[in-house]
Amino acid sequence: MTDPRHSGAGASAPDSLNDPQVVQHLKHARSLMMDYAQRVLPVFWREWCARLEDYAERARSNKEQMALYEYKRMIEASQHELEEDIGQRLSNGFVKFKNRMLNTLTGEERFSGDMLALVEHSDLEETIAITSITHRADSFFAGQLWALQQRLALLNGGEKIDERSNPVSPVQFCEALRKALLNITLDNKTKIIGYKTFDKEVIGALDELYEELNKYFIEENLLPNLRYTALVDDSPQGAEPSEQPDAGEEVPMKDGVPQRRASDRLLSGTATPADTQYQAGLYNAIRLLQNHIAHQVAPTGGAPGGSGPAGEPAVGATPYPSGGGKPYSSQQLVGVLQSLQAEALSQTQAAASQNEAGLVTTPQSIQTVSQQMLAQVAAESDEPGTVDPSDLDTIDLVGLLFEYMLSDDNLPDSVKALLSYLHTPFLKMAFIDKDFFEQTDHPARVLLNSLAEAGARWVSNDGTSQYDMYNKIKTTVFRLLAEFKNDVRLFAEVLLEFNAYTHNLARRQELMERRALEKVQGEEKLREAKQRVNDEVRKRTDNRELPSAVLLLLLQPWSDYLSFVILRYGENADSWRQCLKVMDELLWTLEPKTLEADKTRQLDIQDQVIRALQSGFDTIGYDQGKGKKLLEAVASLQKMALQSRRPEPAPAPMRSKLESIAAEKAGHSRVANEPVTEEEQKIVDNLKMIEFGTWFEYEGGRRLKVAWYNKRTLHYMLVDQQGRKVAMNSGLQLARDMIAGRARIIAGSTKPFFERALENIYQQLNAKVGGHSQEEAQND
């Protein structure tokens, strides 16, 4: 695997740094981090307490309400000490970094082997929360973190830096909070609310800190021209950063394809070390919860396959023969599944042939397959038997995996129904290959990710399919049902074939999307410049009565010139400041003068102002005739000012029209200027946090994807399933479409299907464990 490169002349850092220089840089970096903590932590405590109060108001009992208010009071009373504790731990991280002793873990290393049974349930849930937060943050800030870690490596003798040894990585903040909270007694629910708030208020704003740190290191000539470009991944462990760039920022590329989202790596089947670690932690946590459930249910005299409300199967429960006897072997279970797989093939083919479009619309019943398998194995056995608990857990887990698939909004209904028939071969795979759930790069897992991703990308709920993708998925499902016996290599073969087909499609789509993105980013950069210019001009013209000629000059040709200057030179350039000064001096020279000193000064500068205006007109190629008339009008108005006369202001209709044209030209839409309701504002705020790759489904089942959005202007680029730009909507317009029922978000996350499924299964089992714990407490 090759790393991203820093490129450009002068990219090299100083040849060597002596110890005092290293200490100086680390002290400054620590100071920036502590300043950041002092800014965001008070907001975090305030929001955490506000959320607890909100939960308390909606509590189901007085006891729960009083407990939440008590936790809120405890946090408020301990806030100062907790904040100092967090600050001290973050500061100590720099000391450990200097001594090359920083290696912060999330506690996930305990979720393996024999240690798993010793982990407290509260510790488990807390660790999963932290791992989830840091996993998302490492992906979201990947570009900034990568650059920062290259620069920190220079201060560490050239040794490679990762999130564990980076003193300002997300995990450092999360672990500092976790350890600080050991000083007070909080229940698990309150802690989880706190972590969610911490994620939003502290971790979510880390880009501010990373920008400050990278800027400082650049100014200090530590890899000043380091540039995040491409990541060529030649190994399964290759990491692909996926940050969300602002307007004008370069989007990371791989083989000419933009890599902006977590889902962009799915069709190639690669996973980062963070993905692997996180999913392994989830899987081990699920196994632990299954053990908890088995031990909680067993003492009641019921089987783990008991029933839930209204006689429905409980979460994580599969009916199985409960009589005594020898456990059925995996070979027996696999043999029964082979005949059920043949039935699934005939059912799928029949369902497809009965539909005019060849769609499979009726999904397979997951619970029925499990029941049929266990009933058939009992019928075929010579003597009564039981299912081994570990096999039962496997049956439950595969069942929950496919139950989640049937509820996944990310997948169109026809794709869900079709893929549900893979339940049988995947259950058989789990018995044949015991490593199936533990290996994130297992061909069967990657294939399921790829099939789901392709379905979400190229199949719509209105029945349409791009690039004949539905039929390709259907052919793949039929082949697995027909050919999979016990050779797991078939999945690798099918995966290679399917990904070869989708890779070129994904490349074409992404290149089309890339071209649209580059154009939109250029337009957004121009829009931002024009908005900034319009704001500067209006700041000087509002509340002033000005003649028509001056308003026309400032709102049209001079605004165009200001846009040119800010785009070419930036806001920090002397030329930009000089342009603003010319505008200020112009307006001053039009004010009636009564003092001789003011008249003298005006005579000194008015010709310079005229020349500066003429130079600006010439630069943008403004019509000479129109420019001459405007400048003559300005000269006439300056003469009136010297005579202490005030010119006639522009008529209100004309002024309103000129300002409206300028605002529209600057991209201030009429929708954005309309009053915003509380409900609309809440949705707009939520839209600020969605991931690139989030899908919207519009009326009729049409799907559009958020390919990119500008965090400053809140304009969202929507593309169709071929990667073509369809619209550039404001956040407010999207919010109104959602409220009116014209659009809905169908995917809040672009994680791989398998990872989303494991998270969902963990949440279901965790809720079940919590329900049992509550019942036991009430019985006690």
N, C-alpha and C positions, 0 to 999 in steps of 0.2 A: 504494500500500500504506500502510495506517495502522499505526503502532506500537502495542505494548501501552501502556496508560496507567497513570500513577500517579493514584490518586484519593483523595478524602477531604479533610476540612479540614486545613489545615496541611501540605499536601503540598509546598508550595514550599520551596525551599532558601534560604539566605541570599542576599540580592541580589547580593553580590559577595564574593570572597575575595581578601585581599591576599596578596602573595608569602610573607610569613612564615607565614601560616596554611596556605597550600598546602604549604609545606615541612614544617610540623609534622605535617599529616595524612599526607603521603607517608612521613615518617620512621616514624610509628607503624605505617602499613600495612606498610612494609618490615620492621619489627621483628616483626610478627605472622607475616609470611611466613617470616622466618629462624627463628623459634621452631618453626614447623611443619616446616621442612626438617630442623632438628636432631632433631625427634621421629621423623620417618619414614625419613630416609635410613639411619640405622644398621640399621633393620629390613630395608630394601631390600638392603643389602650382605649381611646375614646370610642372607636368603632366597635371594638369587642364588647365593651360594656353596653353600648347601645343595642347591639344584637341580642345580648343576654336579656336586656329589659324587654325587647320585643318578644323573645321566646317566653319570658315570664308572663307577659300580658295574654299570651295565647295558651298558657299552661292548662292541662286538663284537670288539675287538682290543686288545692291550696298548698298541699305539701310540696309538690313540684315547683309551684310558684315561689314559695318561701325559700326553697333551696337555691333557685336561680338568683333571687335577689341577694341572698347571703354570699353566693360566689361572686356576684358583681361587687358587693361591698368589700369583700376580701381582696379582689383584684385592685380596686381603687385605693385601698389602704396600703397595699404592698407595691404599688406602681413604681414609686421612686427607687425602692430597693431592687426590684426586679430589673428596672432599666439600667441601674448601675451594674448589676450582675451581668447582664447581656453585654454591656459596653466593655466590661473588664475581660470577659471571655473572648470577645472579638479582638480586643487589643492584644491579649496574650497570644492570639493566633499568629500575629506578626513576629512575636518573640520566638515562638516555636518554628515559624518559617525560616527565620534568620539562622536558627540552630539546626535546621533541616530535620526537625522532629514533628512537623505538622502532618498528621494522617488521620483526619476526622472521618469516622464511620457513622452510618445512620442506624446501626443496630441490626441491619438486615443480615449480617454475617451469622447471627444466632439462629436464623431460620433454616437450618440445614442439619441433616443427620440426627444424632441422638439429642442434640440440644433443643430440637423443635418441641418436644414434649414438656420442656421446662419453662417455656415462654409464657408469661402471664397474658391473658386475653387483652387487658388494657394496654400492655406494652406492644402487643402485636398491632392493635388498631392505630396506636400512636405512630408506630414505625411505618406502617403502610401510608399514613397521611403524610409524613415527612418525605418518604420516598417518592410519593406521587407529586408532591410540590417540587422537589428538586429535579425530578425527571423532566417535568414540563419546563421548568426554568432553564435547565441546561440546554434544552432544545430551542427555546424561544430566544435566548441570549447567546446562541452558539457562536455567532460571528464575533461579537464583542468579547466573549470569554476566551475564544481562541486567540485573538490578538493580544489580550491582556496576559494570558498564560505564556505566550512566546516572550513577552517583555519581562515578565517576572522570572522566567528561566534565566535571563541574563543576570539577575540579582541572586541567583541560586547556584552559581557556578556552572551554569549550562545544563543542569539536570532538568529533565522533563517535568512539567507541572500538570497535574490533573485536578479535578474538583476536590479531591481529598487534601491535597497539599497547597491549594490556592487559598490564601487567607481571606479572600473576599468572595468566594464562590457561594452559591445559594445554600449549600449544605452547612456552611459555617454559621450562617444566620439562624437556620432552623435548629441546629444542634445547640446553639447558645440559648435559644428560647426554651428548648426542651429541658436543658439542665437547670435553667433559672426557675422553671416552674416546679422543680422538685422541692423548692423552698416553701411552697404553699400546697394545701390539700384541695385539689379540685377533682370533680368526677370526670369520667371519660368524655361525656357529652359536651361539657363545658370546654374541655381541652380541644376537642375536634372543632367546635365553633371558633375557638381561638386560632387554631392553625389555618382554617379557611380564611379568617380575617387577615391573618399574618401574610398569607399568600397574596391577597389582593393589595394590601396597603404597604407592605415592606418588600416582599420578593418581587411583586409585579412592577415596582418602580425602580428596580436595580439598574435599568439601562441608564438612569441619570448618573449613578455612581460610576458605572463602567465607562461612560462617556468622559467623565471628569478625569478618571485615572488614565485612560488611554491618551487623552489630550495632554496631560502632564508629562507622561513618558515621551510623547512625541516632541514636546517642547524641550525635553532634556536629551534629545537625540538618541533615545533608546528605540531602535528600529523605527525611525520616523516615517519611512515610506512603506511600512508593512501593509500589504494589501490582501484582503481576503478575496481569493478568486475561485479556483476550482479544487475539487477534491476527487481524485481518481482512486477509486476503491478497488483494489485487486484482491482483497481478502474478505472472508465473511465477517470479520470483526471491524471492517472499516466504518468509521463514523462519518455521517453526513450532516453537518450543521444545517439548521433550517430556521434562521432568523427571519423576521419580517422587516424588510427594508422600507425606509421612508422614500418619499418622492425623490427621484434623482439618484438614489443609492444603487450600487450595482447588486444584482441578484446573483447569488452563487450558482455556478453552472457545473454540470457533469455531462461530458460528451456533447456539449452544445445545448443541453436541456436545463432549464431553470430548476433548481432544487430549493423550493420555498416552503414545502410542507412536509410533515411527517409521512404523509401518504405517498409522496413522490418516490420513495425508495421501495414501495411494496412490490411492484411488479418485477423488480430485480431480485427480490427475496433477501436483501441484506438487512442486518439489524446491528445497531450500535451496541457497544458494551453496556451502556446505560439501559438500553432496551432489555438486553439479556438478563442483567442483574434484577431489574424491576419485575420482569415477568416471572423469573425464578422465585422471587420473594412472594409474589402473588400466588403462585402454584403451591408453594410450601405452606403459605397461610391458609389456603383452601383445604389442604389435606389436614392441617391442624384443626380447622373448624369442623371438618367431617368427623374427626375423632371426638371432638367436644360433643357434637350432636349425638353420636352413637352412645357415648357414656351418659348423656343427659336423658335419653329416651329409654335406654335399657332398664334402669331401675323401676320404671313404671309398669313393667311387664309387657309393654308393647314392642313390636318389632321396629327397627329403624325405618322400615317401609310403611309407617303408619299413615293416617289420613290427616289432612288439614281441615279447614272450615268447610262445612256443608259436604263432608265426605270426599273432598277433592284431594289429590295426592299432595303430600306436604313437600316443601322445598327440599331438594336433596334426598327424596325418598323414592325407592323403587320397590314394588312388591316382589317378594322372593319366597321360595319354599322355606318355611320356618320349622319344619320337623327336624328331628335329629337325623344323623347319618353322616356319611363321608362327604366332604366338600367336592362339588363338581370341579373337574379340571378345566383349565383354560382351553385345552384341545376340544373338550366336549362343547363348550360354549361357542368356540369358533366354528365347529362343525354345524351347529344349529344355525348360526348366523349366515353360513354359506347358502343354505336353502332360502332363508329370509331375504338374502340379497338378490337371489334370482327372482323372487316374487316382486321385490322393489323395482327391478328392471322392467318386468312386464307391465306393472302398474304405471310406471312413468311413461313408457312408450305408448300405452293405451291412452293415457291422459293427454299426451301431446297430439296424438292422431285425431282425437275427438274435437280439438280446438282448431278453428279455421286458420288462425295465425300460427299454429304449432306451439302455443304456449301451454305450460303446465300451470294450472291455476289452483289445484287442490293439493295442499301440502301433506306430507306423510305425518301420521300421528306418532310422535316420539314415544309417548307413554305406552301406546299399543305395541310398538316393536319390542320394548323391554318386557312387557307382559307375555307376548307371544314367545319370545326367546326362552324365558324361564319356564313357561308352561310346557314348551316343546322338549326342553332338555330333561324336565322331570318325567315326561311321558316316555321318552326314549331310554331312560335309565333303568337298569335291572332292579335297583333298589333305591329307596328314598334317600335323598341327599340334601345338602345345603349349599349355599353360595358363600365362598370365602369372603370375609369382610373387605379385603383389599379389592377383590373383583367387584363386589357390590359398589364400593366407592367409585371404581372406574365406570361402571354402568351409569351411576348417578351423574358423574362428571360429564361424560359424553352426552348424556341426555340433556343436562342443563346447558351445555354448549349449543346444542341445536335448538333448544327451546329459546335461548337468547336470539339465535338467528331469526326465528320466526317473529320476534318482537322488535327487531332492529330496524328503526326508521331509515337508516342509511341505505337499506336494500329495497329495490322495487319488489312489489308483491310477487310478480312472476318469477323473479330470481330466488326469492325466499322459498317459494313452493318447490322449485326445481332442485335447489341445493339441499332441501330437507331430506331428500331420498339418499343423500350420502351418509346419513346417520348410521346405516348398517355397516358399510365398509369401514367407516371411521371407528366404530365400536370394535369391529374385528381387528383393525390396525392397533388399537389400544391394548388388546389382549396379546397380539403377536409381538409387538415391539413395546416393551415396558418403558422405554425412554421417550415415547411419543410426547407426553405432556411436559417433560423436563427439558427437551431440546428446542430452543426457539428457532433453530434453523432446520428442523426436521422437514424433509420434503413434503410430507402430508400437511403439516401446519402451514408451510409457505404456500402450498397449492391452494389451500382453503382461503388464505389471505388474498391470493391473486385472483381467485374466482370471485370473491366478494368485492374486491376493489374494481375489477373489470365490470361487474354488474352495476356497481354504483356509478362508475364513470360513463358507461356507454348504453345503459338501458334505462328507460324512463317508465314511470308509472302509467303513462298513457298508452303503453303497449308498443311504442317505437323503440328501435334499437339502432345505434350507430355501428357501422362497419360489420353488420350482421353478427354482433357480439353475442346476442342471446343464443343463436344457433350454435356458435362455437362453444359456449358454456354447456349447452345441452349435449353436444357431441362428446364433450369431456366427461360429463356425468354418466352418460350411457356406457362409455368405454370402461370407466372404473367399475360400474355395476356388473358389466359383462366379463371383464378379464381379471379382476383382482381375486386371487385365490389366497395365497399366503406369502407371496413374494413382494416385499415392501418396495423393491426397486421399481415396480411399476409406477409408483407415485413420483419418483424422481424423473422417470422417462416422460410421464405425462406433464409434469411441471416444466421440463425443458421445452417440450413442444408447445405448451400453452403460452409460456412466457416469450418464446421466440415470436409467436403470433402477435402478442400484445405489445412487445417492446417497440416494434416499428410504429404501431399505431400510437403508442404513448409519445414516442419521439415526434411524430408528425403533429400530434395535438399540442404538445408542449412548445414546439417551435412556433406554431401558429399563435399560441398564447403568448409566447415570448415577444413576438413582433408586435402584437397588440399591446402588451404590457409596456414595451419601450416607448411606443407612441403615446400611451396614456400617461406614463410617468413624465414625459416631456411636456404634455399638455398640463398636467397637474403642477409641474414646476413653474410653468408660465402663469397658471392660474394663481398660484401662491404669490408670485411676484406682483401680478396685477392687483391682487387683493391688498397686499402691503402698500403698494403705491396709492391705491384708492383711499386706504385708511389715512395715509400721510397727507394726501391732498385734502380730504374732507376734514381732517383735524384742523386745517388752516382756513378752510373756506366756510365751514359751518359757523353759524352765529355771526357771520359777517355779511353786510350788504355789499355785493360786488356787481360791477357792470357785466353785461352779457359777454363782451369780448374777453374779459379776464377769466370768467368761468369757462368759456369755451376753450381758451388757451390752456388752462391748467388741467381741465378734465379730459382733454383729448390729446393734442400733440405733445404737451409737456408730460403727461402721464405715460404716453408711449415711450418717450425718451427715458423717463425714470425707470420703466420696466426694462428697457434695453440695458441700462447701466447696472441695475441690481442683478440681472441675469448674467452679465458678463463679468462684473467685478465683485459682486457680493455686497452685503450690508455693512461690512466693516471697512470698505475701501474709502479712501479720501474722495474719490470721484463721486460716490453716492452722497457723502456728507456735503460736498460742494453743491450738488444739485439741490439738496434741501435748503441750503443757505441761499441759493439764487432765488428759490421760490419765496423764502421769508423776506428777502430784500425787495423782491418785486412788489409784494403786498405792502411792505412798508413805504415804498416810494409812491404808492397810490393814495396813502393817507394824507388828508389836508395838513399842510405845514403852517404853523404860526410862529415858531421860533426860528430866529436867524440861523442858529447852529444846525437845526434840522435841515433847513433849506440848503445850507452849505454842504452838509454831508450828502444830501440827495443829489446835488449837482456833481459831486465826486463819483457817485456809484451808479447813477441811472444809466449812463451809456454802457458801463460794464455789464449791467443786467441785460440790456438789449442785445449786446454782443453774445452773452452766454445763451440767451434764448435762441438767437439766430444759429449759433453753433449746434445747439441741440436739434433744431429743425433740420439742419443740413445732415446731421448724423443719421437721422431716421428717414431721410428722403421725403420730408413733408412737402406738400405742394407749395411751390415758390409763391404763387399768386396769393394763396390763402395766408401763407406765413407773413408775407409783406403787409397785408391788410391788418393782421392781428398786431404786428409790431408797431405799425403806424397808430393803431388805436391805443396801444400801451403808451407810446410817446405822448399822445394827446392827453391821456389821463394823468401822466406824470406832470405835464405842464399845468393842468388844472390843480393838482395837489400843491404845486409851488405857489399858486395863486390863492391858496387856502379855500378852494372850492371842492365840494364833494360831488362826485358824478352820480348820475341817476342809476339806481340799482336795476338789475335784470328783473323783468316781470316774473311773478311767481310761477305761472304755467311754464315759461321758458326754462327757468331755473330747475323746476321739478323734472322737466323732460331731459335736460342735460345731465342731471345727477342720476336719473334713472338709467339712461343709456350707459353712463360710465360704470354704474354699479353692476349692470347686467354684463357689460364687457369684462368686468373684473371677476365675474363668476359668482356674484351674490344673487342667488336665485330668489324668485318671489316666494317659493315654498319656505326657504330658510328664514325669511323675514316675517312669516306669519306666526301668530301666537302658538306656542307649544303647550299641549296639555301635560299634566303630570304623568299620565299613562304613556304618552308618546316619549317623554323625556326618559322615563325608566327604560323603555326598550332601546332608545338611542344609546344610553349608557351601557346596556348589556351588549349592544352591537360593537362597542369599542373593544370588547375582549374576545370576539370570535376569532377563530383560526382561519388562515388562508386555506381554501379548500372546502369551506363549509358550503353545503348545498341548500338552496331554496327550491321548494316545489310550489309552482304557481297553479292557478286554476286550470283544470284539465289534465294535470299530471306532468306538465312540462317542468324540466329541471334546469336550473341555472346555478352556477358555482361562483362564489366570491374568489376570484383569482388573485385579487390584491386590493388593498384599500389604503388611502392616504390618512394617516393618523392625525394630521394637522387640519385637513379640510373635511374629513369624514365623508369622502366620496368613495363609493364602492364599485369596483370594476366587476361586472357580471359577464361570464362567458357561458356558451352552450357546451354541449358534450363533445363538440369537435374542437373546442378551444377558441372559437370565434367570439369576439367581443359583441355583446348584445346591448349592453346599457352601461352607463356610468351614473348610478343613482346616489343621491344623498342618503345619509343615515336616516334622516327624518322621513324621506319618501319610503324607504324600506319599512320603517316603523308603521307608517300609515297603511301600507299594503298589508302588513301582518295583522293590524287591528281590524281592518276591513275584511279579513279572511281571504284576500287575494293571493297571499303568499304565506308560507310557513317554513321554518327551519327544520330540515329533516336530518341534519347531522351536526351535532354540536362539537364533534371531535373527529379528527382525521387519523386517529391511531389505527394500527392494523386491526382487522376484525378479531383475531384471536386475543389480542391484548384487551380490547373492549369487552369481549366475552368473559375473560377471566376476572376483570374488574366487576362486572355485573354479577357473576357467580359469587365472588367474595362478598359483595354487598348483601345479596340474598341470604347467604349462609350466616353472615355476621348478624343480620337482623333476626334470623331464627334463633341463634345462640342467645341474643339479647332477650328475645321473647321467653325462652325457657328460663333464663335467669330471673326475669321478672315474676314468672309464675311461681318459681321456687321461693322467692322472697316473700310473696303473698301467702304461700302455704305455711312458711315459717312463722 
